[in-house]
Amino acid sequence: MRGDGRSQRFLRACRRRPVDRTPVWFMRQAGRYLPEYRRMRRRHGILEICKDPELSARATLLPVERLGVDAAILFADIMLPLEPAGVRFRLVEGLGPVVESPIRSLDDVEGLRPVKPERDLPYVLESIRRVKGRLAGMVPLIGFSAAPFTLAAYLVEGRPSRDFWAVKGLMYSQPGLWHALMKRLAGMVVEYMRAQVAAGVDALQLFDSWAGCLSPADYEEHVLPYTRDIFRSLRPLGVPMIYFSTGTAGHLDLIRTLGADVVGIDWRVRIDDAWDALGDGVAVQGNLDPAALLADFEVVRARAMDIIDRVGGRPGHIFNLGHGVLPNTPVENLRRLVDLVHDATG
């Protein structure tokens, strides 16, 4: 990419370099709040869209065109690489992924097939190439994967959970099985993300959405080594890497050791407190509560300006939500929020 305006804003912030204004993008920005996407979903299932490079590219580009965000994120599902590994699942509306045969034994782990993205996930890589061609350098494209713990949570629980008793029970009672599963998943994630970079993505985000269910001690022993290995393996690729988790305000001293360029935080911690805990060696992404966008825009304005004021011009801030856009979010609130952040920091 060339130029120092919108095309470079996000990437420069990832590297804590000066920017003309704070970059903005939103997790789940290609989703159900957009009427164009809802029309697409009336005709196609989520996995169908993911596996059709043309539909995936359209969904990816919609928020760039409608909202003026400073980065696109690939439209895909975190479960996609598990399918060629032999995991049978279905996406249940209003619930999430439901796995047909949850992991219960070492045989189940050893039965997970190696995943070769070029062979097994060609539609993801073709989607990336199409999006990159149509963006033509306007904004960067973010690729992503779920982190090993989040994938393991689905594989062991069999469905989304509030308490993750099955995951923790396996972790405590069968540590050998747990570490075998995490090692295999970490290797799969590395290969998947390498292939995305080879196809053209400009940055990577690792989603560890459920890591907050663990104590800091369990996170350090059972999760952190594998996540750290992923970042270490991907470092030579030279693209910025983001780590996002929720409910992990008590883990920030550990998260700072992962090797990510950017740490995404949720709304359960003040952004300045989180950044102080992380130190100046990383950029920070976040952290507006997505529910605030359901209110009148004056509420959105006040919450967003509080975040901007707390950051205080510190280099390396990427404005985002503390989690994904909610389905009933008014499009106009998102568009106005992008303009607000740009105007307030330009």
C-alpha positions in Angstrom: 0.0 0.0 0.0 1.1 3.6 -0.7 0.3 6.8 1.0 -0.1 7.9 4.6 -3.9 8.5 4.8 -6.7 5.9 5.2 -4.7 3.1 3.6 -1.9 3.2 6.2 -3.7 4.4 9.3 -4.6 1.0 10.8 -1.2 -0.6 10.0 0.7 2.4 11.4 -1.3 2.3 14.6 -0.6 -1.4 15.0 3.1 -0.6 15.0 2.6 2.4 17.4 3.6 4.9 14.7 2.1 8.4 14.3 -1.2 8.5 12.4 -3.3 11.4 11.0 -6.2 10.2 13.1 -7.2 7.2 15.2 -8.2 4.2 13.0 -11.5 2.6 13.5 -12.9 -0.9 12.6 -15.5 -3.1 14.3 -15.4 -6.8 15.2 -18.4 -8.5 13.4 -18.6 -5.4 11.2 -19.7 -7.6 8.3 -22.9 -9.0 9.8 -26.6 -8.9 10.7 -27.0 -5.2 11.4 -26.5 -4.4 7.7 -29.7 -4.7 5.6 -27.6 -5.8 2.6 -26.2 -8.7 4.6 -29.7 -9.6 5.9 -30.9 -9.9 2.3 -28.0 -12.1 1.5 -28.8 -14.3 4.5 -32.3 -14.8 3.4 -31.0 -16.7 0.4 -27.8 -18.3 1.8 -26.7 -19.9 5.1 -23.6 -18.6 6.9 -21.4 -21.5 5.9 -22.6 -21.2 2.3 -21.5 -17.6 2.3 -18.2 -18.5 3.8 -17.5 -21.1 1.2 -18.5 -19.0 -1.8 -15.6 -16.5 -2.4 -17.9 -14.1 -4.2 -20.4 -13.9 -1.4 -17.7 -13.8 1.2 -15.9 -10.9 -0.6 -19.2 -9.0 -0.8 -19.9 -9.4 2.9 -16.3 -8.4 3.7 -16.5 -5.2 1.7 -19.9 -4.0 2.8 -18.8 -2.2 6.0 -15.9 -0.6 4.2 -18.3 1.0 1.7 -21.1 1.8 4.2 -19.2 2.9 7.3 -15.8 4.3 6.1 -13.9 2.0 8.5 -10.1 1.9 8.3 -9.7 -1.9 7.9 -11.7 -4.8 6.4 -11.9 -8.1 8.2 -12.5 -11.3 6.2 -16.0 -12.7 6.4 -15.4 -16.3 7.6 -16.3 -18.5 10.6 -13.9 -19.6 13.3 -15.0 -23.2 12.9 -14.0 -23.5 9.2 -10.6 -25.2 9.7 -12.1 -27.8 12.0 -14.3 -29.2 9.2 -11.4 -30.7 7.1 -9.9 -31.9 10.4 -12.9 -34.3 10.5 -15.1 -32.4 13.0 -18.7 -32.5 12.2 -20.7 -29.5 13.4 -23.7 -27.4 12.6 -24.3 -23.7 13.2 -27.5 -23.2 15.2 -29.2 -19.8 14.8 -29.2 -18.0 18.1 -26.8 -20.5 19.8 -23.7 -21.0 17.7 -21.6 -24.1 16.8 -22.8 -27.5 18.0 -20.2 -30.3 17.6 -21.6 -33.7 16.9 -18.9 -35.8 18.8 -17.1 -33.8 21.4 -13.5 -34.7 22.3 -13.4 -37.2 25.2 -10.3 -39.3 24.6 -6.7 -39.3 23.2 -8.1 -41.3 20.3 -10.4 -38.4 19.5 -7.5 -36.0 19.5 -5.3 -38.3 17.3 -8.3 -38.7 15.0 -8.1 -35.0 14.0 -6.8 -34.9 10.5 -3.9 -32.5 9.5 -5.3 -29.5 7.7 -3.6 -28.1 4.6 -5.3 -24.8 3.9 -4.4 -24.7 0.2 -6.0 -28.1 -0.2 -8.7 -28.0 2.4 -9.8 -24.3 2.6 -9.2 -23.0 -0.9 -12.4 -20.9 -0.8 -11.0 -18.9 2.2 -7.8 -18.1 0.3 -9.7 -17.2 -2.9 -12.0 -14.9 -0.9 -8.9 -13.1 0.4 -7.5 -12.6 -3.1 -10.8 -11.2 -4.4 -11.2 -8.8 -1.5 -7.6 -7.6 -1.9 -8.1 -7.0 -5.6 -11.3 -4.9 -5.0 -9.8 -3.0 -2.1 -7.0 -1.9 -4.4 -5.0 -0.6 -1.4 -7.8 1.5 0.0 -7.7 -0.1 3.4 -5.8 -3.2 4.8 -7.5 -6.6 5.2 -7.4 -8.5 8.5 -7.3 -12.3 8.5 -8.1 -14.3 11.6 -8.4 -17.5 13.4 -9.8 -18.7 16.8 -7.1 -19.4 19.3 -6.5 -23.0 20.4 -8.3 -22.6 23.7 -11.4 -21.2 22.1 -11.4 -24.0 19.5 -10.8 -26.5 22.3 -13.7 -25.0 24.3 -16.1 -25.8 21.4 -14.6 -29.2 20.8 -14.8 -30.4 24.4 -18.1 -28.7 25.4 -19.8 -29.5 22.2 -21.6 -26.2 22.1 -21.3 -22.6 23.5 -21.1 -22.7 27.3 -21.4 -20.1 30.2 -19.3 -22.1 32.7 -17.0 -24.4 30.7 -17.2 -27.2 33.2 -16.4 -29.9 30.7 -13.3 -28.0 29.4 -12.0 -27.4 32.9 -12.8 -30.9 34.1 -10.8 -32.4 31.2 -7.9 -29.9 31.8 -7.7 -30.8 35.4 -8.3 -34.6 35.2 -6.5 -35.4 32.0 -3.6 -32.9 31.5 -1.9 -35.2 29.0 -5.0 -35.3 26.8 -5.4 -31.5 27.2 -1.9 -30.7 26.1 -2.1 -33.1 23.2 -5.2 -31.3 22.0 -3.8 -27.8 22.4 -0.6 -28.7 20.6 -2.5 -30.1 17.7 -4.8 -27.1 17.5 -1.9 -24.6 17.8 -0.2 -26.3 14.8 -3.4 -26.0 12.8 -3.8 -22.4 13.6 -0.3 -21.5 12.5 -0.7 -23.2 9.2 -4.1 -21.6 8.6 -2.8 -18.1 9.4 0.3 -18.5 7.3 -1.8 -19.4 4.4 -3.9 -16.3 4.9 -0.8 -14.1 4.8 0.4 -15.9 1.7 -3.0 -15.1 0.1 -2.6 -11.4 0.9 -4.0 -10.4 4.3 -2.2 -7.4 5.9 -2.7 -8.3 9.5 -3.9 -11.2 11.7 -6.2 -11.4 14.7 -6.3 -14.3 17.1 -9.7 -14.6 18.8 -9.5 -16.1 22.3 -13.1 -15.2 23.2 -13.5 -17.6 26.1 -10.1 -17.3 27.8 -11.7 -15.2 30.6 -13.3 -18.3 32.1 -9.9 -19.4 33.4 -8.0 -18.3 36.4 -4.7 -16.5 35.7 -2.9 -19.6 37.0 -4.7 -22.0 34.6 -4.3 -19.6 31.7 -0.6 -19.4 32.4 -0.2 -23.2 32.6 -2.7 -24.6 30.1 -3.1 -21.9 27.4 -0.4 -19.3 27.3 2.5 -21.5 26.1 0.5 -22.5 23.0 -0.7 -19.0 22.2 2.8 -17.7 22.7 4.2 -20.3 20.3 1.7 -19.2 17.6 2.9 -15.6 17.7 6.5 -16.7 17.8 5.9 -18.9 14.7 4.1 -16.1 12.8 6.5 -13.3 13.7 8.8 -13.9 10.6 5.8 -13.2 8.3 6.1 -9.5 9.2 2.4 -8.6 9.5 0.9 -7.0 12.6 -0.7 -9.5 15.0 -3.6 -8.8 17.3 -4.7 -10.9 20.3 -8.3 -10.4 21.5 -9.9 -12.0 24.5 -12.8 -11.1 26.9 -13.0 -11.1 30.6 -9.2 -11.2 31.0 -8.5 -7.9 32.9 -6.8 -10.1 35.5 -4.6 -11.8 32.9 -3.0 -8.7 31.4 0.4 -9.2 33.0 0.5 -12.6 31.2 -1.0 -11.4 27.9 1.8 -8.8 27.7 4.2 -11.7 27.3 2.5 -13.3 24.3 4.4 -11.3 21.6 1.3 -9.7 20.0 1.7 -6.3 18.4 -1.8 -5.3 19.5 -4.0 -6.4 22.4 -7.7 -6.1 22.1 -9.6 -5.4 25.3 -13.2 -5.5 26.3 -15.3 -2.9 28.2 -14.8 -4.6 31.6 -11.6 -2.6 32.2 -10.8 1.1 31.6 -8.6 1.4 28.6 -5.9 3.5 30.3 -5.7 1.0 33.2 -5.4 -1.9 30.7 -2.7 -0.1 28.8 -0.8 0.7 32.0 -0.9 -3.0 32.8 0.3 -4.0 29.3 3.0 -1.4 29.1 4.1 0.8 26.2 5.4 -2.2 24.1 2.0 -2.9 22.5 -0.8 -1.1 20.7 -4.2 -1.4 22.3 -7.5 -2.0 20.5 -10.9 -1.2 22.0 -13.0 -0.9 23.9 -16.6 0.5 23.6 -19.4 -1.7 25.0 -21.3 -2.8 21.9 -24.6 -2.3 23.8 -23.9 1.5 24.0 -24.5 1.6 20.2 -28.2 0.7 20.9 -28.7 4.0 22.6 -29.2 7.5 21.3 -26.0 8.8 19.7 -25.4 11.3 22.5 -24.8 8.3 24.7 -22.4 6.8 22.1 -20.6 10.1 21.8 -20.1 10.4 25.6 -18.7 6.8 25.9 -16.5 7.1 22.8 -15.0 10.5 24.0 -14.3 9.0 27.4 -12.2 6.3 25.7 -10.4 8.9 23.5 -9.7 11.1 26.5 -8.4 8.2 28.5 -6.0 7.3 25.7 -4.8 10.9 25.6 -3.1 10.7 22.2 -1.0 7.7 23.2 0.4 6.2 19.9 -1.0 2.8 19.0 -4.7 3.2 19.8 -7.1 1.4 17.4 -10.7 2.3 18.2 -13.0 -0.8 18.3 -15.7 -2.3 20.3 -15.1 -4.6 23.3 -16.7 -7.4 21.3 -18.7 -7.8 18.1 -21.4 -5.5 16.7 -24.9 -6.5 18.0 -27.4 -7.5 15.3 -29.9 -4.7 16.2 -27.3 -2.0 16.1 -28.4 1.1 14.0 -26.2 1.4 11.0 -26.3 5.2 11.4 -24.8 5.0 14.9 -21.8 3.0 13.6 -21.3 5.4 10.7 -21.5 8.5 13.0 -19.1 6.8 15.4 -16.5 6.4 12.7 -16.8 10.1 11.8 -16.7 11.1 15.5 -13.5 9.2 16.2 -11.8 10.6 13.0 -12.9 14.1 13.7 -11.9 14.1 17.4 -8.4 12.7 16.7 -7.6 14.3 13.4 
